[in-house]
Amino acid sequence: MSAQKKLMPLVINPQFYGLFDIPQINQVYVFYRGELAEPIFGPSSESSEVALFSEDDIPWDELAFPVIELALNYLLEDRKTGQFTVKHDEIRRPWKSRRTV
């Protein structure tokens, strides 16, 4: 799984969570959600820095890609209800953040 390749964690019970299209660059992002078996993770050749954050401490203005913001917004909303339905959305340029930072 890509998460294991990039972040090196052991993910328990991964579940398909979302499919996000970026048609202008012909890319599709697939997201899974799961639990870390242990808090072991780190940077890789595709990420220079990784960290875990509480919801209040997420550095929204430092996220590298709009698709990460979109997926996190969905996840945080679903966490309030405990209902994690599969998401499908599209990112169009120019991206307009839904957050006020």
Sequence and secondary structure as in RCSB ss.txt:
>XXXX:A:sequence
MSAQKKLMPLVINPQFYGLFDIPQINQVYVFYRGELAEPIFGPSSESSEVALFSEDDIPWDELAFPVIELALNYL
LEDRKTGQFTVKHDEIRRPWKSRRTV
>XXXX:A:secstr
 HHHHHH   EEEEEEEEEEEEGGGTEEEEEEEEEESSS    BTTBS      GGG  GGG S HHHHHHHHHH
HHHHHHT    EEEE  SS   SS  
